[in-house]
Amino acid sequence: MKQLLDALNSRCGWDCVIKSYDGWRLSLSSGTSVEYATPVAAFIGVSYVSLPFEFSHPKFRIASLVEREKIEKVVPVDPEDAVLAIEAETMASFDRQVFFLVASSVEVEAVLAAPP
């Protein structure tokens, strides 16, 4: 999980945007602006999300036990589910807020190198 969090934190740039969400798969992109965002990760088996569609300067971490217990009062959470806390700024405020995402798996998108 540490490698996943390190990848998310290093790849999520200035702005992040939820590019798509079909109720099961959430695709997250990031870049210096929403217009130029590139794919970062796909969260599969999403059972809970409390996250604005656009946010900035995110820091991903594992939710604390207290945070996890609060989410478990809303939706069932399997022991193997990733319960992530995302500390980020929003369009409404530069004050950091904590948002949550629960998914059964996470796929970090491959970084595509520019052609020579």
Secondary structure, DSSP 8 states (H G I E B T S, - for coil): -HHHHHHHHHH--SEEEEEEE-SSEEEEEEESSGGG-EEEEEEES--EEE--SEEEEEEEEE--HHHHHHHHTTS---TTSEEEEEEEE-SS-SS-EEEEEEESEEEE--------
